[in-house]
Amino acid sequence: MIPVARRWIPIAAAALLALPAWGVAARASDGVPVPPDTATGKGGAVSAADRDFVIKVRLAGLWEIPAGNLAQERSRDPRIVSIGRLIAIQHVVLDRLDRAVARTLGIALPNQPNGDQLGWLAEMRGTARPAQFDQIFVDRLRAAHGKILPAIATIRAGTRNDTVRRLAQQANQFVLTHMTLLESSGIVDYGALPAVPPPAAAGAGPVPVDHHMLAAAHDNTGGVPATDRSVLVLVLAGALAAGVITSIRIFRSR
């Protein structure tokens, strides 16, 4: 007879695999901290780049919300329908955050998508076959998210304004979720995406090199002193023994 604990292992694994990757909504506050407000009032100087970023977030919602709605109307693939629905819903949330920031900072926002975005929406509406729509929908949105991601990182790293900093981190969470949702479709044409430019100086980045960490990486012991390794071995052995004893007690009780 198979012990109860072992019988549950394949069932739990199957349940985890059955969870759809696109079912996780992006939320700006669930377990992921955002930068605190460290100044009073508007939270610091607002640069031209800050204003441009707030406008770009608004523009993203102005075309991705209708694009997500089109996916629900035009696609015959349940995956694409679900992806479109989630992206549209989440952009409504992000747009609400963005408009609140714009009101606080006195930034005028557009109410219509720009020319490129209108063209992408027209392209989606003009497709006759659902499969063709799916490809255009996924590729256009995936490319757009890839372009905005570096802009978000730049603002998050360098803005002097607390309010914009919080919005950038929130927007980053949504964008990463949307990229993952689109990629879960399995039809992204990665070859059509812009290629990553080569580094100006390979191996020399903005992050300083820690030579002690490099030495530890080449050390077979991982750079852990002998005394620390002994303690670590004892702790692991104790944990393993406790686990074995607990498992035996569980099996005997059943």
The 8 nearest C-alpha neighbors of each residue, nearest first, counted from 0:
[[1, 2, 3, 6, 5, 253, 250, 4],
 [0, 2, 6, 3, 5, 4, 250, 7],
 [3, 1, 5, 4, 6, 0, 250, 253],
 [2, 4, 6, 5, 1, 7, 253, 250],
 [5, 3, 7, 6, 2, 8, 250, 249],
 [6, 4, 8, 7, 2, 3, 1, 9],
 [5, 7, 3, 4, 8, 2, 1, 9],
 [6, 8, 10, 5, 4, 9, 11, 3],
 [7, 9, 11, 5, 10, 6, 12, 4],
 [10, 8, 12, 11, 7, 13, 6, 5],
 [9, 11, 7, 13, 12, 8, 14, 6],
 [12, 10, 14, 8, 13, 9, 7, 15],
 [11, 13, 9, 15, 14, 10, 8, 16],
 [14, 12, 16, 10, 15, 11, 9, 17],
 [15, 13, 11, 17, 12, 16, 10, 18],
 [14, 16, 12, 17, 13, 18, 11, 10],
 [17, 15, 13, 14, 18, 12, 19, 11],
 [16, 18, 14, 15, 13, 19, 12, 20],
 [17, 19, 16, 15, 20, 14, 22, 21],
 [20, 18, 21, 22, 17, 16, 23, 183],
 [21, 19, 22, 18, 183, 23, 180, 179],
 [20, 22, 180, 19, 23, 82, 183, 81],
 [23, 21, 19, 20, 24, 18, 85, 81],
 [24, 22, 21, 25, 20, 19, 176, 85],
 [25, 23, 26, 22, 85, 89, 176, 21],
 [26, 24, 173, 176, 172, 27, 23, 89],
 [25, 27, 28, 29, 24, 173, 172, 169],
 [26, 28, 169, 29, 25, 172, 31, 173],
 [27, 29, 26, 31, 30, 32, 33, 169],
 [30, 28, 31, 26, 27, 32, 25, 33],
 [29, 31, 28, 32, 27, 26, 33, 25],
 [32, 30, 29, 28, 33, 27, 26, 172],
 [33, 31, 30, 28, 34, 29, 27, 35],
 [32, 34, 165, 35, 168, 31, 169, 28],
 [33, 35, 165, 36, 32, 164, 161, 168],
 [36, 34, 37, 33, 161, 165, 32, 162],
 [35, 37, 161, 38, 34, 42, 162, 39],
 [38, 36, 35, 161, 39, 42, 34, 43],
 [39, 37, 42, 36, 40, 43, 161, 41],
 [38, 40, 42, 41, 37, 36, 43, 161],
 [39, 41, 42, 38, 43, 103, 36, 104],
 [42, 40, 43, 39, 104, 103, 162, 160],
 [41, 43, 38, 161, 160, 40, 39, 162],
 [44, 42, 160, 159, 41, 161, 45, 38],
 [43, 45, 160, 159, 46, 42, 41, 158],
 [46, 44, 160, 49, 43, 47, 159, 50],
 [47, 45, 49, 48, 44, 50, 158, 159],
 [46, 48, 50, 49, 51, 45, 52, 44],
 [47, 49, 51, 46, 50, 52, 154, 45],
 [50, 48, 46, 52, 47, 51, 45, 53],
 [51, 49, 47, 53, 52, 48, 54, 46],
 [50, 52, 48, 54, 49, 53, 55, 47],
 [51, 53, 55, 49, 54, 50, 48, 56],
 [52, 54, 50, 56, 55, 51, 49, 97],
 [53, 55, 57, 51, 52, 56, 108, 58],
 [56, 54, 58, 52, 57, 53, 59, 51],
 [57, 55, 59, 53, 54, 58, 52, 60],
 [56, 58, 54, 55, 60, 59, 94, 61],
 [59, 57, 55, 61, 60, 56, 112, 54],
 [60, 58, 56, 57, 61, 62, 63, 55],
 [59, 61, 63, 57, 90, 58, 62, 64],
 [62, 60, 58, 112, 59, 63, 64, 57],
 [61, 63, 60, 64, 65, 112, 59, 116],
 [64, 62, 66, 60, 65, 67, 59, 61],
 [63, 65, 87, 67, 66, 62, 60, 61],
 [66, 64, 68, 67, 63, 62, 69, 87],
 [67, 65, 63, 69, 68, 64, 62, 70],
 [68, 66, 83, 87, 70, 64, 65, 69],
 [67, 69, 65, 71, 70, 66, 64, 83],
 [70, 68, 72, 66, 71, 67, 73, 65],
 [71, 69, 67, 83, 73, 74, 68, 72],
 [70, 72, 80, 68, 69, 73, 74, 83],
 [73, 71, 69, 70, 74, 68, 80, 75],
 [72, 74, 70, 69, 71, 129, 75, 132],
 [75, 73, 129, 70, 76, 71, 72, 80],
 [76, 74, 129, 77, 73, 80, 130, 79],
 [75, 77, 79, 78, 74, 80, 133, 130],
 [78, 76, 80, 79, 81, 75, 74, 82],
 [79, 77, 81, 76, 80, 82, 184, 21],
 [80, 78, 82, 76, 81, 77, 83, 70],
 [79, 81, 71, 77, 83, 78, 70, 82],
 [82, 80, 84, 78, 79, 83, 77, 85],
 [83, 81, 79, 85, 84, 80, 180, 86],
 [84, 82, 67, 80, 70, 86, 81, 85],
 [83, 85, 81, 87, 82, 86, 67, 80],
 [86, 84, 88, 82, 87, 83, 89, 81],
 [85, 87, 89, 83, 88, 84, 90, 67],
 [86, 88, 64, 67, 90, 84, 85, 89],
 [89, 87, 85, 91, 86, 90, 84, 92],
 [88, 90, 92, 86, 91, 87, 85, 93],
 [91, 89, 93, 87, 92, 60, 88, 94],
 [90, 92, 94, 88, 89, 93, 95, 87],
 [93, 91, 89, 95, 90, 94, 96, 88],
 [94, 92, 90, 96, 95, 91, 97, 89],
 [95, 93, 97, 91, 96, 92, 90, 57],
 [94, 96, 92, 98, 93, 97, 91, 99],
 [97, 95, 93, 99, 94, 98, 100, 92],
 [96, 98, 94, 100, 99, 95, 93, 101],
 [97, 99, 101, 95, 100, 96, 94, 102],
 [98, 100, 102, 96, 97, 101, 95, 103],
 [101, 99, 103, 97, 98, 102, 104, 96],
 [100, 102, 106, 98, 104, 99, 103, 105],
 [103, 101, 105, 99, 100, 104, 98, 106],
 [102, 104, 100, 101, 105, 99, 41, 106],
 [103, 105, 101, 102, 106, 100, 41, 45],
 [104, 106, 102, 101, 103, 107, 100, 50],
 [107, 105, 101, 104, 108, 102, 50, 53],
 [108, 106, 105, 101, 109, 54, 102, 50],
 [107, 109, 54, 106, 110, 57, 101, 98],
 [110, 108, 111, 107, 58, 54, 57, 112],
 [109, 111, 108, 112, 61, 58, 57, 113],
 [112, 110, 109, 61, 113, 58, 62, 117],
 [113, 111, 61, 58, 116, 62, 117, 114],
 [112, 114, 116, 115, 117, 111, 58, 62],
 [113, 115, 117, 116, 118, 112, 119, 111],
 [116, 114, 118, 117, 113, 119, 112, 120],
 [115, 117, 119, 118, 113, 114, 112, 62],
 [116, 118, 120, 114, 119, 115, 112, 121],
 [117, 119, 121, 115, 116, 120, 122, 114],
 [120, 118, 122, 116, 121, 117, 123, 115],
 [119, 121, 123, 117, 122, 118, 124, 116],
 [122, 120, 118, 124, 123, 119, 125, 117],
 [123, 121, 119, 125, 120, 124, 118, 126],
 [124, 122, 120, 121, 125, 126, 132, 119],
 [125, 123, 121, 122, 126, 120, 69, 132],
 [124, 126, 122, 123, 121, 127, 120, 132],
 [127, 125, 123, 124, 132, 128, 131, 122],
 [126, 128, 125, 129, 131, 132, 124, 130],
 [127, 129, 131, 130, 126, 132, 73, 74],
 [130, 128, 132, 74, 131, 73, 75, 133],
 [131, 129, 133, 132, 128, 134, 74, 75],
 [132, 130, 134, 128, 133, 129, 135, 126],
 [131, 133, 129, 135, 130, 134, 126, 123],
 [132, 134, 130, 136, 131, 135, 137, 129],
 [135, 133, 131, 137, 132, 136, 138, 130],
 [134, 136, 132, 138, 133, 137, 139, 131],
 [137, 135, 133, 134, 139, 138, 132, 140],
 [138, 136, 134, 140, 135, 139, 141, 181],
 [137, 139, 141, 135, 140, 136, 187, 134],
 [140, 138, 142, 141, 136, 137, 135, 143],
 [139, 141, 143, 142, 137, 138, 144, 136],
 [140, 142, 138, 144, 143, 139, 137, 178],
 [141, 143, 145, 139, 140, 144, 138, 192],
 [144, 142, 140, 146, 145, 141, 139, 147],
 [145, 143, 147, 141, 146, 142, 148, 140],
 [144, 146, 142, 143, 148, 147, 141, 149],
 [147, 145, 143, 144, 148, 142, 149, 150],
 [146, 148, 150, 144, 145, 149, 151, 143],
 [147, 149, 151, 150, 145, 146, 144, 152],
 [150, 148, 152, 151, 147, 153, 146, 145],
 [151, 149, 153, 147, 152, 148, 154, 146],
 [150, 152, 148, 154, 149, 153, 167, 155],
 [153, 151, 149, 155, 150, 154, 156, 148],
 [154, 152, 150, 156, 151, 155, 157, 149],
 [153, 155, 158, 151, 157, 156, 152, 150],
 [156, 154, 152, 164, 167, 153, 157, 151],
 [155, 157, 153, 154, 152, 158, 164, 151],
 [156, 158, 154, 155, 153, 159, 164, 152],
 [159, 157, 154, 160, 155, 164, 156, 49],
 [160, 158, 43, 44, 157, 161, 45, 164],
 [159, 161, 43, 42, 163, 158, 162, 44],
 [162, 160, 42, 164, 163, 36, 165, 43],
 [161, 163, 165, 164, 160, 42, 166, 100],
 [162, 164, 166, 165, 160, 161, 167, 49],
 [165, 163, 161, 167, 155, 162, 166, 160],
 [164, 166, 168, 162, 163, 167, 34, 33],
 [165, 167, 163, 169, 164, 168, 170, 162],
 [168, 166, 170, 164, 155, 165, 169, 151],
 [167, 169, 171, 165, 170, 166, 164, 155],
 [168, 170, 166, 27, 172, 171, 167, 165],
 [171, 169, 167, 173, 172, 168, 166, 174],
 [170, 172, 168, 174, 169, 173, 167, 175],
 [173, 171, 169, 175, 170, 174, 176, 168],
 [172, 174, 176, 170, 25, 171, 175, 177],
 [175, 173, 177, 171, 176, 172, 170, 178],
 [174, 176, 178, 172, 177, 173, 171, 179],
 [175, 177, 173, 179, 174, 178, 25, 180],
 [178, 176, 180, 174, 179, 175, 181, 173],
 [179, 177, 175, 181, 180, 176, 141, 182],
 [178, 180, 182, 176, 177, 181, 183, 175],
 [181, 179, 177, 21, 183, 178, 182, 82],
 [180, 182, 178, 183, 179, 184, 137, 177],
 [181, 183, 179, 184, 180, 185, 187, 178],
 [182, 184, 180, 185, 181, 179, 20, 21],
 [185, 183, 182, 186, 181, 78, 79, 180],
 [184, 186, 183, 182, 187, 181, 188, 137],
 [185, 187, 184, 188, 134, 182, 137, 183],
 [188, 186, 189, 138, 182, 185, 137, 184],
 [189, 187, 190, 191, 186, 138, 192, 134],
 [190, 188, 192, 191, 187, 138, 193, 186],
 [189, 191, 188, 192, 193, 194, 187, 138],
 [190, 192, 189, 188, 193, 138, 194, 142],
 [191, 193, 189, 190, 142, 194, 188, 145],
 [194, 192, 195, 191, 190, 142, 189, 145],
 [193, 195, 196, 192, 190, 191, 197, 189],
 [194, 196, 197, 193, 198, 192, 145, 146],
 [197, 195, 194, 198, 199, 193, 200, 201],
 [196, 198, 195, 199, 201, 200, 194, 202],
 [199, 197, 200, 201, 196, 202, 204, 203],
 [198, 200, 201, 197, 203, 196, 204, 202],
 [201, 199, 198, 203, 202, 204, 197, 205],
 [200, 202, 198, 203, 199, 204, 197, 205],
 [201, 203, 204, 200, 198, 208, 199, 205],
 [204, 202, 201, 200, 205, 206, 207, 208],
 [203, 205, 206, 202, 207, 200, 201, 198],
 [204, 206, 207, 203, 208, 202, 200, 201],
 [205, 207, 204, 208, 203, 209, 202, 210],
 [208, 206, 205, 209, 204, 203, 210, 202],
 [207, 209, 210, 206, 213, 203, 212, 204],
 [208, 210, 212, 211, 207, 213, 214, 206],
 [209, 211, 213, 212, 208, 214, 215, 207],
 [210, 212, 214, 213, 209, 215, 222, 216],
 [213, 211, 215, 210, 214, 209, 216, 222],
 [214, 212, 210, 216, 215, 211, 209, 217],
 [213, 215, 211, 217, 212, 216, 210, 218],
 [214, 216, 222, 218, 212, 221, 213, 217],
 [215, 217, 213, 214, 218, 221, 212, 222],
 [218, 216, 214, 215, 219, 213, 221, 222],
 [217, 219, 215, 221, 220, 216, 222, 214],
 [220, 218, 221, 217, 222, 216, 215, 223],
 [219, 221, 218, 222, 223, 215, 224, 228],
 [222, 220, 215, 218, 219, 223, 216, 217],
 [221, 223, 215, 220, 218, 224, 216, 214],
 [222, 224, 221, 220, 228, 227, 225, 215],
 [225, 223, 227, 226, 228, 222, 220, 229],
 [226, 224, 228, 227, 229, 223, 220, 230],
 [225, 227, 229, 228, 224, 230, 223, 231],
 [226, 228, 230, 224, 229, 225, 231, 223],
 [229, 227, 231, 225, 226, 230, 232, 224],
 [230, 228, 232, 226, 231, 227, 225, 233],
 [229, 231, 227, 233, 228, 232, 234, 226],
 [230, 232, 228, 234, 229, 233, 227, 235],
 [231, 233, 229, 235, 230, 234, 236, 228],
 [234, 232, 236, 230, 231, 235, 237, 229],
 [233, 235, 231, 237, 236, 232, 238, 230],
 [236, 234, 238, 232, 237, 233, 239, 231],
 [235, 237, 233, 239, 234, 238, 232, 240],
 [238, 236, 240, 234, 235, 239, 233, 241],
 [237, 239, 235, 241, 236, 240, 242, 234],
 [240, 238, 242, 236, 237, 241, 235, 243],
 [239, 241, 237, 243, 242, 238, 236, 244],
 [242, 240, 238, 244, 239, 243, 245, 237],
 [241, 243, 239, 245, 240, 244, 246, 238],
 [242, 244, 246, 240, 245, 241, 247, 239],
 [243, 245, 247, 241, 246, 242, 240, 248],
 [246, 244, 242, 248, 247, 243, 241, 249],
 [245, 247, 249, 243, 248, 244, 242, 250],
 [248, 246, 244, 250, 249, 245, 251, 243],
 [249, 247, 251, 245, 246, 250, 252, 244],
 [250, 248, 246, 252, 247, 251, 245, 253],
 [249, 251, 247, 253, 252, 248, 246, 2],
 [252, 250, 248, 253, 249, 247, 246, 2],
 [251, 253, 249, 250, 248, 247, 246, 2],
 [252, 250, 251, 249, 3, 2, 248, 4]]
